[in-house]
Amino acid sequence: MGEQMKTTNLTGHMLIAMPGMGDARFDRAVIFLCDHSDDGAMGLIINKRSDEIDMPTLLSQLSIDMAADLSGHHAHFGGPVEMGRGFVLHSPDYASAVTTLEVRDDIHMTATLDVLEDLGRGAGPDRWLMALGYSGWGPGQLEAEISQNGWLVCEADAALVFDVPDVDKWEKALDRLGISALMLSAEGGRA
């Protein structure tokens, strides 16, 4: 029979949710893919800020001292899997003493408590985004969702992750593909 098809590695790319996806948690979501292989995929939604969980409250709940002023910084909803776990996407000027994953040259990820301790001390990365939970897919699941037009894929960069306001990230990601949000429909065409 045939050879098994090799998965195109989308690590370090963005997923842009298409209208009408059917899962409200991913409505207008932009997901930064931290890992993608034949074994599945893992990513963080970067444009759904949690208004309930600001960083001072989170650090206080974790008994982390806060010398830095993190008021105005909020956690993000990273996805529906392991929502009690935190992940920090950040600039490459920081590396955890425990472990940091270099996803791209300009975006790294740390999921150990020391990054939160360092942020509380003012010794963390210059640019960062904290997410609670993650989005995950089993083998072949993401590829199937992409082929069913659930997601568009675009190149990621640090400016889109860290600098663009959350409310604008979905449209800015579409802009990278030359697509206007007005052109997208939640309805499939019928002949």
C-alpha positions as CSV (number, residue, x, y, z in Angstrom):
1,M,0.0,0.0,0.0
2,G,1.3,3.6,0.2
3,E,3.7,5.3,2.5
4,Q,2.4,7.2,5.5
5,M,2.1,10.9,4.7
6,K,4.5,13.0,6.7
7,T,2.9,15.8,8.7
8,T,4.0,19.4,7.7
9,N,5.5,20.8,10.9
10,L,3.5,23.9,11.9
11,T,5.4,24.5,15.1
12,G,5.8,28.3,15.5
13,H,2.9,29.1,13.2
14,M,-0.5,30.6,14.1
15,L,-3.9,29.0,13.7
16,I,-6.7,31.4,12.9
17,A,-10.2,30.1,13.7
18,M,-12.6,30.3,10.9
19,P,-16.2,31.6,11.5
20,G,-18.7,29.0,12.3
21,M,-16.2,26.6,13.9
22,G,-18.9,25.4,16.3
23,D,-16.9,25.6,19.5
24,A,-17.4,28.9,21.3
25,R,-14.1,28.5,23.2
26,F,-12.3,28.9,19.8
27,D,-14.5,31.7,18.4
28,R,-12.2,34.2,16.6
29,A,-9.2,32.5,18.4
30,V,-5.6,32.9,17.3
31,I,-3.5,30.1,18.5
32,F,0.3,30.1,18.6
33,L,1.5,26.5,18.0
34,C,4.2,25.6,20.5
35,D,4.6,22.0,19.2
36,H,3.4,20.1,16.2
37,S,4.5,16.6,15.0
38,D,3.0,13.3,13.9
39,D,2.2,12.7,17.6
40,G,-0.2,15.7,17.7
41,A,-0.1,19.4,18.5
42,M,-0.1,21.8,21.4
43,G,-0.7,25.6,21.3
44,L,-1.8,28.6,23.3
45,I,-4.7,30.9,22.5
46,I,-3.1,34.4,22.5
47,N,-6.1,36.7,22.1
48,K,-8.5,35.7,24.9
49,R,-7.6,37.6,28.0
50,S,-9.1,36.6,31.3
51,D,-10.7,39.6,32.9
52,E,-11.1,37.6,36.1
53,I,-7.5,36.6,36.6
54,D,-5.0,39.5,36.7
55,M,-1.3,38.8,37.4
56,P,-1.2,40.3,40.9
57,T,-4.1,38.0,41.9
58,L,-2.5,34.9,40.3
59,L,0.9,35.5,41.9
60,S,-0.8,36.1,45.3
61,Q,-2.7,32.8,44.9
62,L,0.6,31.0,44.2
63,S,2.2,32.7,47.2
64,I,4.8,34.4,45.0
65,D,6.2,37.7,46.2
66,M,5.6,40.6,43.9
67,A,8.1,43.5,43.8
68,A,7.4,44.4,40.2
69,D,4.3,46.3,39.1
70,L,2.2,43.8,37.1
71,S,-1.0,45.6,37.5
72,G,-2.8,45.8,34.1
73,H,-1.3,42.4,33.1
74,H,-3.9,39.6,32.9
75,A,-3.6,35.9,32.3
76,H,-5.0,34.5,29.0
77,F,-7.3,31.5,28.3
78,G,-4.7,29.3,26.6
79,G,-7.2,26.5,25.9
80,P,-9.5,24.0,27.5
81,V,-6.8,21.4,28.5
82,E,-5.2,21.5,32.0
83,M,-6.6,24.9,32.8
84,G,-4.7,24.9,36.2
85,R,-1.4,24.9,34.4
86,G,0.4,28.0,33.4
87,F,2.5,28.7,30.3
88,V,4.4,31.9,29.5
89,L,5.3,32.8,25.9
90,H,8.2,35.3,26.1
91,S,11.0,37.1,24.3
92,P,14.4,35.3,24.0
93,D,16.0,37.6,26.6
94,Y,14.9,35.2,29.3
95,A,15.7,31.5,30.0
96,S,14.4,29.5,33.0
97,A,16.9,27.8,35.3
98,V,14.7,24.7,34.9
99,T,13.7,24.6,31.3
100,T,12.7,26.9,28.4
101,L,11.5,25.8,25.0
102,E,12.8,27.8,22.1
103,V,9.8,27.6,19.8
104,R,11.1,30.2,17.3
105,D,14.1,32.5,17.4
106,D,11.8,35.4,18.7
107,I,9.4,33.4,20.8
108,H,10.2,31.0,23.7
109,M,7.9,29.2,26.1
110,T,8.5,28.5,29.8
111,A,6.0,26.4,31.8
112,T,7.8,26.2,35.2
113,L,7.0,28.2,38.3
114,D,10.3,30.1,38.2
115,V,9.3,32.3,35.3
116,L,6.4,33.6,37.4
117,E,8.7,34.1,40.4
118,D,11.1,36.0,38.1
119,L,8.2,38.1,36.7
120,G,7.1,38.9,40.2
121,R,10.7,40.1,41.1
122,G,10.9,42.1,37.9
123,A,13.6,39.8,36.6
124,G,11.5,38.1,33.9
125,P,11.5,38.6,30.1
126,D,10.9,42.0,28.6
127,R,7.9,40.8,26.5
128,W,5.6,38.0,27.7
129,L,2.1,36.6,27.6
130,M,0.8,34.3,30.4
131,A,-1.8,31.6,29.5
132,L,-3.7,29.2,31.7
133,G,-4.5,25.9,30.0
134,Y,-3.6,24.9,26.5
135,S,-5.1,23.7,23.2
136,G,-4.2,20.2,22.2
137,W,-4.8,17.8,19.3
138,G,-4.1,14.1,19.0
139,P,-2.3,12.5,16.0
140,G,-3.9,13.7,12.7
141,Q,-6.7,15.7,14.5
142,L,-5.3,19.2,13.7
143,E,-4.6,18.2,10.1
144,A,-8.2,17.0,9.8
145,E,-9.6,20.3,11.3
146,I,-7.4,22.3,8.8
147,S,-8.6,20.2,5.9
148,Q,-12.2,20.8,6.9
149,N,-11.6,24.6,6.9
150,G,-11.7,25.0,10.6
151,W,-8.4,26.8,10.7
152,L,-6.3,29.0,8.5
153,V,-2.5,29.0,9.1
154,C,-0.1,31.9,9.0
155,E,3.5,32.7,10.0
156,A,3.8,33.9,13.5
157,D,6.1,36.6,14.9
158,A,6.7,38.3,18.2
159,A,4.9,41.5,17.2
160,L,1.6,39.7,16.7
161,V,2.0,37.7,19.9
162,F,3.2,40.5,22.2
163,D,2.4,43.9,20.7
164,V,-1.0,43.8,19.0
165,P,-4.0,44.3,21.3
166,D,-5.9,41.1,21.9
167,V,-9.1,42.5,20.3
168,D,-7.2,43.1,17.1
169,K,-5.1,39.9,16.8
170,W,-7.6,37.8,14.8
171,E,-8.0,40.5,12.1
172,K,-4.3,41.2,12.1
173,A,-3.5,37.5,11.6
174,L,-6.0,37.4,8.7
175,D,-4.4,40.5,7.2
176,R,-1.1,38.6,7.0
177,L,-2.8,36.2,4.6
178,G,-4.4,39.1,2.6
179,I,-7.8,38.1,3.9
180,S,-10.4,40.6,5.1
181,A,-12.7,39.3,8.0
182,L,-15.6,40.6,5.9
183,M,-14.8,38.1,3.2
184,L,-15.2,35.1,5.6
185,S,-18.6,33.4,6.0
186,A,-19.7,30.9,8.6
187,E,-21.7,29.2,5.9
188,G,-20.2,26.8,3.4
189,G,-21.1,27.2,-0.2
190,R,-23.7,25.1,-1.9
191,A,-24.0,24.4,-5.6
